[in-house]
Amino acid sequence: MQSGDMEVYVAEFLVIASGENSAKYIPELPGLDTFNGEIIHSNEYKSGAKYENNEVLVVGCGNSGIEISYDLSPFRAQTSIFIRNLFHVVSKEMERLGMIVSKYLPVFVVHIMVVLMSIIVYGDLSKYGICRPKQGPFYLKATAGRATVVLGISSINGKRVFFEDGAEREFDAIVFATGYRSIANNWLKADQSLLQRTSAQESAAARIGFE
C-alpha cells in the first residue's frame, strides 16, 4: 500500500492464479559457460530462420521441444533432440480421445486403445531409436504429470557437447526446452512448511509445459 500500512486477510485457502511456474529453467551443466554458440530457453525461441544450416541441439522433448524441432526442419537446420527417458508418441487428437474415453472405461483399456492407434498411425518407431515405456501414457501422466526432462549430457567444452554414452558432437546453438521453476518463494512470505517441497515436487516444478 502507498502509505506503508498493512492489511491482514484471513482465509482457509490460498489460490495462486498468476502463473506460479514462470521462471525459465536451464539446468547447470559442466562447461555450459564455455559454450561459444547461442544458448536460449524455449520461451525465447522465435523462428528457425536464424538457424538455417546450423547444428542445433534441442534439450527436452515435451511439446515445446518437439514443436521447435519441427519448426527448424524447413530451414535445413541439423537438429538433434535429446532425452534419455522412454516415451510415447501420440497426437493431440489421440490424447483428447483418450481423456474422453477414460471417463467411461478403465485406464488400462484406454492405454491399449491409445497405444494401438499410435502403432497404426506411426508404425514401429524403434528403428528411429524411439522406444515406448512399459507403462501406458495415461498412467505416466497420472503418476508423474507432464514428462520431465532427464539430461544425459556429461560436459560441454566450447561448441563440443559430450554425452554420457561417450558420444560427442559440435553444435552452433542449444535450445533448452526444460520447463520452468516456481517463483512463489520470492513473494509468498509464510511459514516454511507451506513452501517446503519434496524432491519429487521440486522435480515436477521443472517441466516442459508439456512444459
Buried (B, 14 or more C-beta within 10 A) or exposed (E): EEEEEEEEEEEEEEEEEEEBBEBBBBBEBEBBEEBEBBBBBBBEBEEBEEBEEBBBBBBBBBBBBBBBBEBBEEBEBBBBBBBEEEBBBBEEEBBEBBEEBBEEEEBEEBBEBBBEBBEEEEEEBEEEEBEBEEBBBBBBBEEBEBBBBEBEBBBBEEBBBBBEEEEEEEBBBBBBBBBBBBBBEEEEEEEEEEEEEEEEEEBBBBBBBBB
